[in-house]
Amino acid sequence: MRSVHTVIIGAGSAGLSALRQVRQETDDYILVNDGPLGTTCARTGCMPSKVLVEIARDYHRRRRFDEIGIAGAEALRCDVPAVLRRVRALRDRFVSGMIASTRELAGDRLVAGRASFLAANEIQVGAERIHARQIIIATGSHPVLPQRWRKYAPRIRTTDDIFEQADLPPRIAVIGLGPVGLELGQALNRLGIHAPGFSLLETIGGLTDPRVNRAAREAIGGEMTMILGAPAEIEPDGDQLRVCAGGSTEIVDQVLLAMGVKPNIAKLGLENLGVPLNERGLPAYDQRTAQVAGLPVYLAGDVNGCRPILHEALDEGFIAGGNAAAGSAVPYCRRTPLRMVFSDPQIATVGQTQAELKSADVVVGEADFSEQSRAVAAGRNQGLLRIYIERRSGRVMGAEMAVPDGEHLAHILALAVQQKMTVFEMLQMPFYHPTIEEGLSSALRQAARYVPGDARPAERLLCESRAEPAVC
């Protein structure tokens, strides 16, 4: 047996973030990793999917060429094998960079193998037993594949292998219309593949506001078939698969599952921690400290099942690494929740959602982008933005949107929520014309009308003297 100060299990984004903190306090650590290096984001998640989304968006633009005076669009075609080669080439570039960073950070303290807990401060990797004063679990997650569908595995795809194919068949059903399913489903349809989407929920992309959800469904539903509100079932149909839900049936060549993720905890030995495990097989932990039940054990990243988003994984690794290195569980203030879907229009939720604010006294500012000047000029005039303002104080509490370039509006609103800004303070910002951001200004002005006078600043504001802009 050897002894070290800290063991980090998992070399993904959270594990590497934790390692950077641990290295600042001690060089007595090891990083244990089972499987290929390179992080989920770079290898199968954020980055390859965004390459596909960007290519699909470029190809989709050809549909407007005749309208705007560009001839010859009918001669364009999509070479799907070439598209996939491009996705893999850029994917490999991102992965190689992460592998190099991992090896540089960990050096000779990188141990390849599967770790299993023997006790709260002891693990086994292969034939070696390792005692550690602190242990960080950052093993990540994997896509859900229900047991009843595993018999169809040759025709089932997830983000783990969808990009590895040399070509894509003409028909691919997408089950699950959260961020992953919505992004890839729309992209596949734009590339000329018939990719109907199925979801047990009536909402898409993680939205909770019915009005924003309706706008998103209308916009994206014009490009892809969506069967919502009913469980999907898969049945064989000769050499193909039949997907049925809510009275609708689609015959497809493959099925892309995007039903969420499960933590990578198989054979990790969490039962040997000596604390209760929940229905997912995980121990209770504090999100502000990352500590598990008072033990010298920390959970970080997708494995904890809390916020499976890259910047959250980095934050959780930071918290776990800092606390493990110091040997004390110090609580950290978490960032404003920010979630995005890179569909078109882009979907985002910021701060508290409508569902979370349902019992609060809020006013809502709304902007319809069908007549928003910059969106009209770009031919992308669809979608809806709704901002939630606390009535008593005028504070910005959150927002939901499905709008063009929503990622930029979402970042502005996340800053406003984080800084506890009021609607009036936001309206004191300059809004350049013509920009998509002017839609945010419209929603803020609408909400400000319903905030009571005692919440307004004593001095007159520029935003109050500004007339509503004319529709161009």
C-alpha positions in Angstrom: 0.0 0.0 0.0 1.1 3.6 -0.7 -0.2 6.7 1.0 -0.8 10.1 -0.6 -2.5 13.3 0.5 -5.1 13.5 -2.3 -6.5 11.1 -4.9 -8.5 12.4 -7.8 -10.6 9.8 -9.6 -11.4 10.9 -13.2 -9.4 13.1 -15.6 -12.4 14.9 -17.1 -13.1 18.6 -16.8 -14.0 18.5 -13.1 -11.0 16.3 -12.3 -8.6 18.5 -14.1 -10.1 21.6 -12.4 -9.7 19.9 -9.0 -6.1 19.0 -9.9 -5.2 22.6 -10.6 -6.3 23.5 -7.1 -4.6 20.6 -5.4 -1.3 21.3 -7.1 -1.2 24.7 -5.5 -1.0 23.2 -2.0 0.8 19.8 -2.5 2.6 17.6 -4.9 1.6 14.5 -3.0 -1.3 13.4 -5.2 -2.3 11.0 -7.9 -4.8 11.3 -10.7 -6.5 8.0 -11.5 -8.3 7.6 -14.8 -10.1 4.7 -16.4 -10.4 4.9 -20.2 -9.2 7.4 -22.8 -8.1 10.9 -21.9 -9.5 14.0 -23.5 -12.7 15.0 -21.5 -16.3 14.2 -22.4 -16.8 17.8 -23.7 -14.0 17.6 -26.2 -14.4 14.0 -27.2 -18.2 13.3 -27.4 -20.0 16.3 -26.0 -20.0 20.1 -26.4 -17.4 20.5 -29.1 -18.2 17.8 -31.8 -21.9 18.6 -31.5 -21.3 22.3 -32.0 -19.2 21.6 -35.1 -22.1 19.7 -36.6 -24.6 22.4 -35.6 -22.4 25.1 -37.3 -22.1 23.1 -40.5 -25.8 22.4 -40.6 -26.6 26.1 -40.0 -24.4 27.1 -42.9 -26.0 24.6 -45.3 -29.5 25.6 -44.1 -28.9 29.2 -45.1 -29.1 28.2 -48.8 -32.9 28.2 -48.4 -33.0 32.0 -48.3 -30.6 32.6 -51.2 -33.2 33.1 -53.9 -35.1 35.5 -51.6 -32.1 37.7 -51.0 -30.8 37.7 -54.6 -28.2 34.9 -54.6 -28.7 32.4 -57.4 -27.6 28.8 -57.8 -28.6 27.4 -54.4 -30.2 24.4 -56.1 -26.8 23.2 -57.1 -25.6 22.9 -53.5 -25.5 19.5 -51.9 -24.5 18.1 -48.5 -21.7 15.5 -48.5 -22.5 13.8 -45.1 -19.4 11.6 -45.0 -17.2 14.8 -45.6 -19.2 16.6 -42.9 -18.5 13.8 -40.4 -14.8 13.8 -41.3 -14.7 17.5 -40.6 -16.5 16.9 -37.2 -13.9 14.2 -36.3 -11.0 16.3 -37.4 -11.9 19.2 -35.2 -12.9 16.8 -32.4 -9.5 15.3 -32.6 -7.9 18.7 -32.4 -9.8 19.6 -29.3 -9.1 16.2 -27.7 -5.4 16.3 -28.4 -5.1 19.6 -26.7 -6.9 18.3 -23.6 -4.7 15.2 -23.6 -1.6 17.3 -23.7 -2.9 19.5 -20.9 -3.7 16.4 -18.8 -0.3 14.9 -19.2 1.4 18.2 -18.4 -0.7 18.8 -15.3 -0.5 15.2 -13.9 3.0 14.2 -15.1 4.1 10.9 -13.6 1.3 11.0 -11.1 -1.3 9.9 -13.7 -2.4 6.4 -13.0 -4.4 4.4 -15.6 -6.9 2.0 -14.2 -10.3 1.6 -12.5 -10.5 2.8 -8.9 -12.7 1.1 -6.3 -13.3 2.3 -2.7 -12.3 -0.1 0.1 -13.1 2.5 2.7 -13.7 6.3 2.8 -9.9 6.9 2.7 -8.7 3.9 0.8 -9.1 2.8 -2.8 -7.8 -0.1 -5.0 -6.5 0.4 -8.5 -5.6 -2.9 -10.1 -3.4 -4.8 -7.6 -2.4 -1.6 -5.7 -4.1 -0.3 -2.6 -3.8 3.4 -2.0 -4.5 5.3 1.2 -5.4 8.9 0.9 -6.2 11.7 3.3 -8.7 13.2 0.8 -10.4 11.6 -2.3 -12.2 13.5 -5.1 -14.7 11.6 -7.2 -15.0 13.1 -10.7 -15.8 10.1 -12.9 -18.3 11.8 -15.1 -21.4 10.3 -16.7 -22.5 8.3 -19.7 -25.6 8.4 -21.9 -28.7 6.5 -20.8 -29.5 3.4 -22.7 -32.6 1.6 -21.3 -32.1 -2.1 -20.8 -35.2 -3.0 -22.8 -33.7 -1.4 -25.9 -30.2 -2.9 -25.7 -31.2 -5.7 -28.0 -31.4 -3.1 -30.8 -27.9 -1.9 -30.0 -26.5 -2.2 -33.6 -29.1 0.5 -34.6 -29.0 2.5 -31.4 -26.7 5.6 -31.3 -25.7 8.0 -28.5 -23.3 10.9 -28.5 -20.6 8.3 -27.7 -20.7 6.9 -31.2 -22.9 9.0 -33.5 -19.9 11.0 -34.9 -17.8 7.8 -35.4 -19.9 6.6 -38.4 -18.5 7.0 -41.8 -21.9 8.0 -43.1 -25.4 8.6 -41.7 -28.6 6.8 -42.9 -31.5 8.8 -44.4 -33.7 8.3 -41.4 -32.7 8.7 -37.7 -35.3 9.1 -34.9 -34.2 11.2 -31.9 -35.6 10.2 -28.5 -35.3 12.9 -26.0 -35.6 16.6 -26.8 -33.5 18.2 -24.1 -30.4 20.2 -25.2 -28.6 17.3 -26.9 -31.6 15.8 -28.7 -32.8 19.2 -29.9 -29.4 20.4 -31.1 -28.6 17.2 -33.0 -32.1 16.6 -34.2 -32.4 20.0 -35.8 -28.9 19.7 -37.3 -29.6 16.3 -38.8 -32.8 17.6 -40.4 -30.9 20.6 -41.8 -28.3 18.2 -43.4 -31.1 16.5 -45.3 -31.7 13.5 -42.9 -35.2 12.8 -41.8 -34.9 13.0 -38.0 -38.2 13.1 -36.1 -38.0 13.9 -32.4 -39.8 12.2 -29.6 -40.2 13.4 -26.0 -42.2 12.2 -23.0 -42.5 15.9 -22.0 -44.6 18.6 -23.7 -41.7 21.0 -23.2 -38.4 21.1 -25.2 -34.9 22.3 -24.4 -35.5 22.5 -20.7 -38.0 25.3 -20.9 -40.7 25.8 -18.2 -42.4 28.9 -19.5 -45.4 27.8 -21.6 -45.3 30.9 -23.8 -41.6 30.5 -24.6 -42.0 26.8 -25.1 -44.8 27.4 -27.6 -42.6 29.9 -29.5 -39.7 27.4 -29.5 -42.0 24.6 -30.7 -43.4 26.7 -33.5 -40.0 27.8 -34.7 -38.1 24.5 -34.5 -41.2 22.4 -35.4 -41.2 24.0 -38.8 -37.9 22.1 -39.5 -38.4 18.8 -37.7 -41.3 16.6 -36.8 -41.8 16.5 -33.0 -44.0 14.0 -31.2 -44.4 15.3 -27.6 -46.1 14.3 -24.4 -46.0 10.5 -24.9 -43.5 7.7 -24.1 -41.7 6.3 -27.1 -41.3 2.6 -27.9 -39.0 0.9 -30.3 -40.0 -2.2 -32.2 -38.2 -4.1 -35.0 -39.4 -3.7 -38.6 -37.4 -5.9 -40.8 -34.0 -4.4 -41.2 -35.3 -1.1 -39.7 -36.8 0.1 -36.5 -40.4 1.4 -35.8 -40.7 4.1 -33.2 -44.1 4.7 -31.9 -45.5 7.4 -29.5 -48.9 9.0 -29.0 -50.5 7.4 -32.0 -47.6 8.4 -34.3 -45.2 6.0 -36.0 -41.9 6.6 -37.7 -39.9 3.9 -39.6 -36.2 4.7 -39.3 -32.8 3.2 -39.9 -31.3 4.3 -36.6 -32.3 5.8 -33.3 -30.3 8.5 -31.5 -30.9 8.3 -27.8 -30.7 11.6 -25.9 -32.5 10.7 -22.7 -30.0 12.2 -20.3 -27.0 10.7 -18.5 -26.1 8.4 -15.6 -23.2 8.8 -13.3 -20.1 6.6 -13.9 -20.1 4.7 -10.6 -20.2 1.1 -11.7 -17.8 -0.9 -9.5 -16.6 2.3 -7.8 -17.5 0.7 -4.4 -19.5 3.6 -3.0 -21.2 1.2 -0.7 -17.9 1.0 1.2 -18.1 4.6 2.2 -20.3 3.6 5.1 -23.1 6.2 4.3 -26.6 5.7 2.8 -26.9 5.8 -1.0 -29.9 7.2 -2.9 -31.9 5.6 -5.7 -29.2 6.5 -8.2 -26.5 4.9 -6.1 -25.0 8.2 -4.9 -24.3 9.5 -1.3 -25.6 12.8 -0.1 -23.3 15.7 -0.5 -23.2 19.5 0.0 -23.3 21.4 -3.3 -21.5 24.4 -1.7 -18.6 22.4 -0.3 -18.7 19.3 -2.6 -18.2 17.2 0.5 -19.9 13.8 1.0 -21.6 13.4 4.4 -18.7 14.7 6.5 -16.2 12.3 5.0 -12.8 13.2 3.4 -14.6 12.5 0.1 -15.8 15.0 -2.5 -18.1 14.8 -5.5 -17.5 17.0 -8.6 -18.8 17.3 -12.1 -21.4 15.2 -13.9 -21.1 12.3 -11.6 -23.1 14.1 -8.9 -26.1 14.4 -11.1 -26.7 18.1 -10.2 -25.7 20.4 -13.0 -24.2 18.5 -16.0 -22.8 21.6 -17.6 -19.1 22.3 -18.4 -18.7 25.6 -16.4 -20.5 24.0 -13.5 -18.2 21.0 -13.6 -15.2 23.3 -13.6 -16.6 25.2 -10.6 -17.3 22.0 -8.7 -13.8 20.7 -9.4 -12.4 24.1 -8.1 -14.5 23.7 -4.9 -13.6 20.0 -4.4 -9.9 20.6 -5.1 -9.6 23.6 -2.9 -11.3 21.9 0.0 -9.5 18.6 -0.4 -6.1 20.4 -0.5 -6.9 22.4 2.6 -8.5 19.5 4.4 -11.6 21.6 5.4 -15.0 21.9 3.8 -15.4 25.6 3.2 -18.8 26.6 1.5 -18.6 28.5 -1.8 -21.2 30.8 -3.4 -22.4 29.2 -6.6 -22.8 31.1 -9.8 -26.2 32.1 -11.3 -27.7 29.1 -13.1 -27.2 29.5 -16.9 -28.3 26.8 -19.4 -28.3 27.0 -23.2 -29.4 25.0 -26.2 -27.6 25.8 -29.4 -30.7 25.2 -31.6 -32.0 27.9 -33.9 -33.5 29.9 -32.3 -31.3 29.4 -29.4 -32.9 28.4 -26.1 -31.6 29.6 -22.7 -32.7 29.8 -19.1 -31.1 32.2 -16.7 -31.4 32.5 -12.9 -34.7 31.2 -11.7 -37.1 29.8 -14.2 -40.8 30.5 -14.4 -41.5 27.2 -12.7 -39.2 28.1 -9.8 -40.8 31.5 -9.5 -44.4 30.4 -9.8 -45.3 31.3 -6.2 -43.3 34.6 -6.2 -44.7 38.1 -6.8 -43.1 38.9 -10.2 -43.8 41.0 -13.2 -42.9 39.8 -16.7 -41.3 41.7 -19.5 -41.8 40.1 -22.9 -40.3 40.7 -26.4 -41.6 39.0 -29.5 -38.8 38.8 -32.1 -41.0 38.4 -35.2 -40.7 42.2 -35.8 -37.3 42.8 -34.1 -35.4 45.0 -36.6 -32.0 43.2 -36.6 -33.7 39.8 -36.6 -35.9 40.8 -39.6 -32.8 42.0 -41.5 -31.1 38.7 -40.9 -34.1 36.6 -41.8 -34.2 35.1 -38.3 -37.2 36.9 -36.9 -38.8 34.3 -34.7 -38.9 33.5 -31.0 -39.8 35.0 -27.7 -38.0 36.4 -24.6 -39.5 36.6 -21.2 -37.8 38.3 -18.2 -39.0 37.8 -14.6 -38.7 40.9 -12.3 -39.4 40.9 -8.6 -42.3 43.4 -8.2 -41.4 44.9 -4.8 -37.7 45.6 -5.5 -37.5 45.6 -9.3 -34.7 43.1 -9.2 -34.0 40.8 -12.2 -34.7 37.3 -11.0 -34.4 35.2 -14.2 -35.4 34.7 -17.8 -36.4 32.1 -20.4 -36.0 32.6 -24.1 -36.0 31.0 -27.5 -34.5 33.8 -29.7 -31.8 34.3 -32.3 -28.3 34.7 -30.7 -29.9 34.0 -27.3 -26.4 33.1 -26.0 -25.5 36.8 -25.9 -28.7 37.9 -24.2 -28.4 35.1 -21.7 -24.9 36.2 -20.6 -26.0 39.8 -20.1 -29.0 38.6 -18.0 -26.8 36.2 -16.0 -24.6 39.1 -15.1 -27.6 41.2 -14.1 -28.9 38.4 -11.8 -25.5 37.7 -10.3 -25.1 41.4 -9.5 -28.6 41.8 -8.2 -29.4 44.5 -10.7 -32.8 46.1 -11.0 -34.7 46.5 -14.2 -34.0 50.2 -14.0 -30.2 49.7 -13.7 -30.3 47.4 -16.7 -32.2 50.0 -18.7 -29.4 52.5 -18.0 -27.1 50.4 -20.1 -26.6 51.6 -23.8 -28.4 49.4 -26.4 -26.9 49.9 -29.8 -29.1 50.0 -32.9 -29.6 47.8 -34.8 -28.7 44.8 -32.6 -30.5 41.7 -31.3 -29.9 43.2 -27.8 -32.5 45.8 -28.5 -35.1 43.0 -28.0 -33.8 42.8 -24.4 -34.3 46.5 -24.0 -37.9 46.2 -25.1 -38.7 43.4 -22.6 -37.1 45.4 -19.8 -39.1 48.5 -20.6 -42.3 46.5 -20.6 -41.5 45.0 -17.2 -40.5 48.4 -15.8 -44.1 49.7 -16.3 -45.4 47.3 -13.7 -42.8 47.9 -11.0 -44.4 50.2 -8.2 -43.1 53.7 -7.8 -41.4 53.1 -4.4 -39.0 50.7 -6.2 -38.0 53.4 -8.8 -34.9 55.5 -8.3 -35.5 59.1 -7.2 -33.7 60.6 -10.1 -35.2 60.6 -13.6 -33.6 57.9 -15.8 -32.7 58.1 -19.5 -34.7 54.9 -20.1 -37.9 56.6 -18.9 -37.6 59.5 -21.3 -36.8 57.3 -24.3 -39.6 56.7 -26.7 -40.4 53.3 -28.0 -38.3 52.8 -31.2 -40.2 52.7 -34.5 -40.4 49.3 -36.2 -38.0 49.5 -39.2 
